Amino acid sequence: MSTLASRFPPDRDLLRPPPAPGLGRGFGFAIVAHILLVAALSFGVNWRSAPTPALEAELWSAIPQAAAPKEQLPPETPVEPKPTPKPEPPKPQEPTREEIQAQRDAEIAIAKAKERKQKEEQELRDAEEKKRKLEQQKKDEADKKERDRKDAERKQEQAKKDDAAKQEKAKRDADAQREKLRQENLQRMAGMAGATGAPNATGSAQKSSGPSANYAGRIKARVRPNIVYNDPGGAANPEAEVEVRAAPDGTIVARKIVKSSGLEDFDNAVLRALDKTEVLPRDTDGTVPKVMIITFRPRE
């Protein structure tokens, strides 16, 4: 402890670092250098400067003259500004005849220009409306053509479908007809085993069938009184062939002309007579053929 106390002064903090050596000498050298620099700058500025000599001159006139006294001006008095006179309003002047006419002409020209402008605007609106209607008409026509085209395509497609359906139906009907004929042939072949006809018979049924010889006359005798027809006479006596379909009990269920007589009134009279007859007589065996072709003439 005595050694440390001898090395450091008693008022110094032992924990602080010691001051750098030679700090005072550095400050001294810096001050001397600044003084020398200032002196050098002052000498460099003033070493060639010299005072400019001042010159004075006095002017003398050829003849001595006394100076005039200085003018004494009176004290200035405030001058009030004069009021600016107000301009008098101009008196209204009555317009001349030429001015009135010019004003009227100007008003008429303005009115005509306004009317012309309104007319041009109206014509422009009418033209735009006409153009709009024309465009709408063209659009409607195009839409109608498109609809017609689609309708035609749809009809063609429907016609194709209908044709296909008809062909299919015709094919089914043909198949059914062939099947029916095949079944009839099978039945006929099966029934030939028990046939009762004569050796020289050419039929295919087990027993002979069909109307008797006088059955057509009996039918005509039943229908003839119901024919109402005024015969015009003449050599011609045409015949009308009628197909008659009847039920098993003889009731007429259908009739039609299969060969016309050429006389429309007579054909219609025969059809009306059949409708009025309603029921056909039975044959000798008690049956009524399902389908018969009966011939009628105006004069029988």
Secondary structure, DSSP 4 states (H G I P E B T S, - for coil): -HHHHHHS-TTS-TTSPPPPTTHHHHHHHHHHHHHHHHHHHHHHHHSS--PPPP-------SS--PPPPPP-PPPP-PPPPPPPPPPPPPPP-PPPHHHHHHHHHHHHHHHHHHHHHHHHHHHHHHHHHHHHHHHHHHHHHHHHHHHHHHHHHHHHHHHHHHHHHHHHHHHHHHHHHHHHHHHHHHHHHHHGGG----TT----SSS--S--TTHHHHHHHHHGGG--------S----EEEEEEE-TTSBEEEEEEEE--S-HHHHHHHHHHHHHH-BPPP-TTS---SEEEEEE-S--
